[in-house]
Amino acid sequence: MRSIWNGAISFGLVSIPIKLVNATESHSISFRQIHVSDGGRVRYRKVCELDGEEVPSAEIGKGYEEADGSIVPITDEDLAQLPLATAKTIEIMSFVPAEEIDPLQMDAAYYLAANGATAAKPYTLLREALKRSRKVAIAKYALRGRERLGMLRVVDDVIAMHGLLWPDEIRAPEGVAPEVTVSVRDAELDLADALMATLGEVELASLHDDYREAVEALIVAKSGGAFEPTEAAVEPAGGQVIDLMAALEKSVRAAKASRGEAGAEAEAEAEAEVTPIRRKARGGAGTGTGSAAPKAVGGKKSTAASAKKTAASAATKKKATTTGKSASGKSTSGAAATKSTTKSTARSTAKSTASTAAAKKTGAAAAKKAATPRKRTSA
């Protein structure tokens, strides 16, 4: 690559001879001005205002126009003799974290190449120091007739320099933000976050200039005489946003569909569907959710069942108590303990059977008494 400037980096007492090389290039398609009627090219001619003669580039110099219109000639030799340390030197002023640099200040980018074998050692030293500190260097340099601000950082194994605008060249954003007061709901922020997460990251190397490619194809088609104009499928411009939530939800769905996540989204929606729980009726054994009447139960059966349930519960409680006492007591022999437990269980079973029989007898008597009609007593 051709260098556009030769000088040195001033790094304290260290001087590093370098060459300045453009790090970027423009791929924009440029057009010439032509005469529409016959296609002839329209050129700009540099003509002297005093004699009306066209001036060749070799005879064109610089000059400063004062307020009264007079011109003060300035030559390259005059600029080279200015008492500036940055005339041929990139003077490093300080080292700061990269996040302290406002991206609005970024300008043109350059590569700094070591100029000669003697520059390799100090060049590598500065490069490795920038890597280890994770900082960037702020420097001043002069280029194309003016002093500029720059930022040095490491790109792969090369020191790159970004031209920076001076702080007073950045305009304050006055009157740019919306003047009306707008409140944003948390739900809208959540959808915006979901859209950002769905779009995810992109490899900048995969991006390309679609417009330039279309123009190149147009030029090829017209030069070959096979150009057929077609209307581009342009989506209609959106009008006023009526429902921001709906627009965000639609954007999230479209982003997921473009990434092949439509099937996963539909599956997630199916899993999220709520299925109603079929509750068991209180009075019956069915599974219906309606208000069906409970099944009628006779008094005799209900009383006997209640008494039987009470007796069984008492027997179980007594059995558990007896078993606990037997387990907690001291035993001198495993056989004796087993025999004691068996006797307790038999005794509990006998008592439970007796209680159940008594409960049945009581229930039958109560039912018989309820079925016998009362005798009315006369006054």
Buried (B, 14 or more C-beta within 10 A) or exposed (E): EEBEBEBBBBBEEBBBBBBBBEBEEEEEEEEEEEEEEEEEEEEEEEEEEEEEEEEEEEEEEEEEEEEEEEEEEEEEEEBEEEEBEBBBBBBBEEEEEEEEBEEEBEEBBBBBBBBEEEBEEBBBEBBEBBEEEEBBBBBBBBBEEEBBBBBBBBEEEBBBBBBBBEEEEEEEEEEEEEEEEEEEEEEBEEBBEBBEEBBEEEEEEEEEEEEEEEBEEEEEEEEEEEEEEEEEEEEEEEEEEEEBEEBBBEBBBEBBEEEEBEEEBEEEEEEEEEEEEEEEBEEEEEEEEEEEEEEEEEEBEEBBEEBBEEBBEBBEEBBEEBBEEBEEEEEEEEEEBEEBBEEBBEEBEEBBEEBBEEBBEEBEEBBEEEEEEEEEEEE
